[in-house]
Structures are given as C-alpha cells and as structure tokens.
Amino acid sequence: MAQPHTIHEWRVRDAEAGEARYFRAWRAMGRWHFRTSLKSDPDWTDVADPDEDFLAALQEKLLAKYRRRRLPWEQVEEIEKLLENKRGGEEGS
C-alpha cells in the first residue's frame, strides 16, 4: 500500500497583493510538487520552477519537521540540492 504524501504548507504576507500568500509543497511519485495561492483566491497555481525564496522557506519548514522526527533527512537533502542548483552552486565554490 502506498504511503500518503505529506503536504508542507506555510504563508507569508505578500506586500504587492496586500494579503497572505499560501505555499504548498509535497513529494509524490519520486518528485516534488509546488503550488501557491492568495488568501482571497480559492484556486491554487502550480509552480513549475520555484524561486530561491520559495525553496529557502520550504527548507526551513523541512528542517523543523526533521528536528521533531517527522520527516526523513533525505527530503531535506533533496530541497537543499534544488536550492543549491537555483543559486548556481555558489555555496560549494
């Protein structure tokens, strides 16, 4: 039986929109999926290429869950690799 995926969700105040913006990320079928929505918008928009801020916020959420033993370290590493690729590998230089 397949394990249900865990949805990681957080929100930030969107200064441009003047309201909360919600973010979701989950891992299914061997890859990460990302979505975003404004509080006033009932529809979620897929994010094909999340920006550095999106990935950094997700990394913080995953690290907190890992510390509470609610998440395997491999998922944290996967997001760290995506973040490193987004930054162009600057940290490893």
C-alpha positions as CSV (number, residue, x, y, z in Angstrom):
1,M,0.0,0.0,0.0
2,A,1.3,3.4,-0.9
3,Q,2.1,6.0,1.8
4,P,0.1,9.2,1.7
5,H,2.2,12.2,0.9
6,T,2.6,15.0,3.5
7,I,1.7,18.5,2.4
8,H,4.0,21.1,3.7
9,E,2.2,24.5,3.9
10,W,3.2,27.9,5.1
11,R,2.2,31.5,4.4
12,V,3.8,34.9,4.2
13,R,2.4,38.4,3.9
14,D,2.5,39.4,0.2
15,A,3.2,43.2,0.1
16,E,2.2,43.6,-3.5
17,A,-1.1,41.9,-3.1
18,G,-1.7,43.3,0.4
19,E,-2.8,39.9,1.8
20,A,-1.4,36.5,2.8
21,R,0.1,34.2,0.2
22,Y,0.0,30.5,0.9
23,F,2.6,28.0,-0.3
24,R,2.3,24.2,-0.6
25,A,4.9,21.6,-1.4
26,W,4.8,17.8,-1.3
27,R,6.7,14.9,-2.7
28,A,4.8,12.3,-4.8
29,M,5.8,9.8,-7.4
30,G,9.5,10.5,-6.8
31,R,9.4,14.2,-7.4
32,W,8.5,17.5,-5.6
33,H,5.3,19.4,-6.5
34,F,4.8,23.1,-5.6
35,R,1.7,25.4,-5.5
36,T,0.8,28.9,-4.4
37,S,-2.4,30.9,-3.8
38,L,-3.5,34.2,-2.4
39,K,-5.9,34.1,0.6
40,S,-8.7,35.6,-1.5
41,D,-8.2,33.1,-4.3
42,P,-9.7,29.7,-3.8
43,D,-7.6,28.2,-6.7
44,W,-4.1,27.0,-6.4
45,T,-1.5,27.7,-9.1
46,D,1.2,25.2,-9.9
47,V,4.8,26.5,-9.6
48,A,7.0,24.7,-12.1
49,D,10.2,26.5,-11.2
50,P,10.1,27.7,-7.6
51,D,12.3,30.7,-6.8
52,E,15.1,30.8,-4.2
53,D,12.8,32.4,-1.5
54,F,10.2,29.6,-2.0
55,L,12.9,26.9,-1.7
56,A,14.6,28.6,1.3
57,A,11.3,28.8,3.2
58,L,10.5,25.2,2.4
59,Q,13.9,24.2,3.6
60,E,13.3,25.9,6.9
61,K,10.0,24.1,7.3
62,L,11.5,20.7,6.5
63,L,14.4,21.2,8.9
64,A,11.9,22.0,11.7
65,K,10.0,18.8,10.9
66,Y,13.2,16.8,10.7
67,R,14.2,18.0,14.2
68,R,10.9,16.8,15.5
69,R,11.5,13.5,13.8
70,R,8.5,13.9,11.5
71,L,10.5,13.8,8.2
72,P,13.3,11.8,6.8
73,W,16.7,13.6,6.2
74,E,16.6,12.6,2.5
75,Q,13.8,15.0,1.9
76,V,15.7,17.9,3.5
77,E,18.7,17.0,1.3
78,E,16.6,17.0,-1.9
79,I,15.4,20.5,-1.2
80,E,19.0,21.6,-0.3
81,K,20.1,20.3,-3.7
82,L,17.4,22.2,-5.5
83,L,18.3,25.3,-3.6
84,E,21.9,24.9,-4.4
85,N,21.1,24.5,-8.1
86,K,18.9,27.6,-8.0
87,R,21.8,29.5,-6.5
88,G,24.1,28.3,-9.2
89,G,26.3,26.2,-6.9
90,E,27.8,29.4,-5.3
91,E,27.9,27.8,-1.8
92,G,30.1,24.9,-2.9
93,S,32.7,27.1,-4.6
